[in-house]
Amino acid sequence: MSTPDFIREIRATAGHQLLLLPGITAVVFDDQGRVLLNRRSDTGSWSVIGGIAEPGEQPATTAEREVYEETAVRCVAERVVLTQALKPVEYANGDRCQYLDVTFRCRATGGEARVNDDESLEVGWFAVDALPPLSEFSLFRIKQSLTDGPTWFEPTGGA
């Protein structure tokens, strides 16, 4: 994932300190019930589509933008599937981030799936019963997107 300019500007003064960032994930289905995945250029692994919201951008707009930028597929965000604060990560350059992920179930509306930027090595549609190897992160988001239940979130454990 390339670093957005606004993050570079923050890092110029904040250094490597931990930043809480708005992460957006899109689980996109087509009319055949297949899910759109990309094989990420940074890890080489298959994944659901995601990115960082730009300042002032609505989360659903981010989901739709990231899908198009990475895959050339147009989609509409239909509902929030889950929200979760992820564990902090430290990148090779020492930058530390924690993402507050909002995951959307999306419906494809047009375009042909293809690599559309430098963040993907491959892009494709997969039947949910024939997925390539995926992380627990992606699998859980796909599973939650297939339910009609309420938005999932981590319980607080409070009273």
N, C-alpha and C positions, 0 to 999 in steps of 0.2 A: 504494500500500500504506500503510495507516495504521500509525503507530508504536505498538507495544504499550506498555502502561504500564510494564513492567519496564525497557524501553529508555529511556523518559523519565526514570525514576528514576536510572539509570546516568548518563545525560547531564547530570543536575543537578550531579553532582560531577566527571564525566570531561570535560565540555565537548565539543569537537568532535574529540577525538583518535580515532585509528583503533580501531574495535572489531571483533573477529572474532566473527561471529554465525552461528548454525546455520540455514542456509537449507534448506528442504525443497521439492522439486518433485514433483508428482504427474502422471503421464501415465496418464490414465484411458481405458480402452476399454470399449465396450459389447458385447453379444452379437453385434452385426453387424460388429464390428471397427472401428467408428468411434471417433475420438478426441475427447475433450471439451476445448473451448478456451473461453477468455473473452477479450473485448476489454477491455483494462485501462483504467480511468478515468484513471490518471495519465499514460499515454503514448498512448492511443487505438489501440494495436496489439493484434493477436491474439497469444495466448500460451498455453502450458501453465499449469496452476494451480500456485501456490506461496505460500510464506509463511515465517514464522519460528517455530521451536519455542519454546514457553513453558518456563520453568524447570521441570525435573522431568518434562517430557513426552517420551515415547518418540517417535522420529522417524516411525515408521509411524502413530502416533496423530495426529501433526501433519498428515501427508499427508491422512488421512481427514477430519480436522476442517476443514482449509483448503478441501478440495473441497466439503464440505457448506456451509460458511459463504459461499463465493463463488458456488456454483452450485445448491444445494439437491439435489444428487445424492449419494446414499449410495454408498460404495465400500469395498473391502477392499484394502489394500496387499498385493501378492503377492510382490514381490521387489525387492531393490535393483538398480537398473540401472547407476548410476554414482555416483561420488563425486569431487568436484573443488573445489579452492580457486579461487574466481573472482578476477578482478582487483579491486583496491580501487575503490570508487566514492565520489564526493563529491557530496552533495546540495546543493541551492540554499541551504539554511540553513547550510552549512559542515560539517555532520556527515559524518564519514568512516567507512565500513564496508567490511569484506571478508567475504563470505559463504563458508562452507564448505558447499557444496551436496551434499545426498544426494537422489538422484532415485529414486523408486519407480514401478514399473509397478503400476497398480491396475486392478481390475475393478469396474465399476459393479454395484450390487446393488439399487438402487431410487431413487425420486425422479424428478422431472421437471426437466430442465435449464431453469433460468431465472436471471435476475439475482437474487441473494439478499442482496446488501449493496452498499455504495457503492464497492467496489473494481472493479466490472465495469460496462461499458456494455451489453454483449451477452454471451450464453452460447450455445453450440451444439455439436452433434455434427457431425463432418466425416469423410468417407471419407479414408483416408490418401493416396489418389491425387487428391484434390480439396480440398487445404488452402488456406486463405486465405494471403496473404503473412505469413510468420513469420520471426522472427530466427533466426540460426544456432544460438543457445542452444536454442530450442524445437525446431527441426528435428533437431538432433543428439540430443536427449533422446527424441524420438519414434522416430528411427531405432534407437537403442540399445534402446528398449523393444520393438521388433519382432524383435530377435534373441534367440536362446537361449544366447548366449555368456555367459562369465563377467562379473562386475561390471567395468565399465570404470573405469580410473583413469589419471591422467597418470603416465607412467613417470618414475622418479627420475633416470635417467641414471647411477646409481651402479653399482658393481661387483657 
